[in-house]
Amino acid sequence: MKITNIYVRRLKSKYTGPVEAYSDTCIVNATDIYPDFVRHSAASRVAITPVPNPEGGLKIVQDFLYVETDEGITGVVGPITFPGITYYLLNHVKHTLMGQDPMRIEYLHDIMYRIGLDQTAGDLTRAVSHAEIALWDIKCKKLGVPLYELLGGKVRDGAPEYTNTAGLPHDDNILLPVLKEHTEAGSPGVKIYSKYGPVQGREGIKKTCETLEKVRACIEPDKFIAVEAVCCWDYEYTMELAKAIEHLNIAWLEEPCLPDRMDEYARLKRDCPIAISGGEHDTSRWKFRQMLEMDACDIYQPEPAWGGGITETMSIINLVGAFNRKVYLHQCIPNVNAHIMAATNPAVVPMTEYLLTINEASQYFLQYPSRPQNGKIYPPEVVGVGCDVDESKVENSEIVE
């Protein structure tokens, strides 16, 4: 089998899903330290969420990767999170993979990694990740099996999936009823996004405490609360906030510092009364090995669609397990995570997340979306990864080459 064509298909339609998808107004951002760039973050370039339609309502435009072969089998992965990924797919990955045998996943993954040594993180690595997932999709379709079968087979039918509130405003009338609904439906816990950071100082800590007090009072006492800092805090701010909210039985503080500052993570891991998580912006087993050797986190959160693909994620999971730490996967493509969760050790990978607004948008065009059922995620029982497009949802599309 040979790869004969690689292209990106841009899908367009009116959008009827959740309208709050990725609102930066309710999330602290790393650029908040500069007055001219308050509330201006990487989230503003997310390419999967709906935007206003000039004709009224919302429209959604998403890119999907297609890898065609000479046997009529096509690998499909999407949606693509950032526009830069599409660029690298068409200007780097395509030239590397054309004419190659897609069944040689380990070989092609290493070739793509070695060619891109000048950029082992960011949109190039994300492009490699998407291409690698497409190769898995082709291999599954060739062999006639769901992805989890090629990852070793099921160790569990469904895996716990907690509620991520990204995109929901910090409005009690909106946020609290949603949290109550989903935890009562089986979600094991919730993740709340920080709206404040060091710039807001103690006033921000006070307001964060007020929000978390209301959340704790709203949900059942056996449900956990995690807090997402979006890489925007520092050691001092995190320690002060942690002491203020420790009584609320917070499960973990997520990405409290910029991802390259692993020494700061290690200090927090040592000193903070609340568990520390990180890793969603980190790539490769080698970076995670460095983090583990520094004892930087209690919980590690690789993203399969950003950090190297399925092969790399499985390596990271095994590595984290060898250090007796936990993996809570970050979630861009729910079907990919569902397959990985089904085939991995529950003691090492206890749960993943579901982003209420973002993942609804990211699965808008999918034929087989994965959504929480009684607080669990189940892989789609279809051949392949499960990112094939429901053509009835597509109003029009174009090929990007």
Sequence and secondary structure as in RCSB ss.txt:
>XXXX:A:sequence
MKITNIYVRRLKSKYTGPVEAYSDTCIVNATDIYPDFVRHSAASRVAITPVPNPEGGLKIVQDFLYVETDEGITG
VVGPITFPGITYYLLNHVKHTLMGQDPMRIEYLHDIMYRIGLDQTAGDLTRAVSHAEIALWDIKCKKLGVPLYEL
LGGKVRDGAPEYTNTAGLPHDDNILLPVLKEHTEAGSPGVKIYSKYGPVQGREGIKKTCETLEKVRACIEPDKFI
AVEAVCCWDYEYTMELAKAIEHLNIAWLEEPCLPDRMDEYARLKRDCPIAISGGEHDTSRWKFRQMLEMDACDIY
QPEPAWGGGITETMSIINLVGAFNRKVYLHQCIPNVNAHIMAATNPAVVPMTEYLLTINEASQYFLQYPSRPQNG
KIYPPEVVGVGCDVDESKVENSEIVE
>XXXX:A:secstr
  EEEEEEEEEEEEE S TTSS GGGS  GGGGSGGGTT  GGGG SSS EE TTSSEEEEEEEEEEEETTS EE
EE   SSHHHHHHIIIIIHHHHTTS TT HHHHHHHHHHHTTT SSSHHHHHHHHHHHHHHHHHHHHHT BHHHH
TT  S S EEEEEE TT  S HHHHHHHHHHHHHTT  EEEEE    TTTHHHHHHHHHHHHHHHHHHS TTSEE
EEE TT   HHHHHHHHHHHGGG EEEEE  S TT HHHHHHHHHH SS EEE TT  HHHHHHHHHHTT  SEE
   TTTTT HHHHHHHHHHHHHTT EEEE  SSHHHHHHHHHTS TTT  EEEEETTHHHHHTTTBSS    BTT
EE    SSBSS  B GGG SEEEEE 
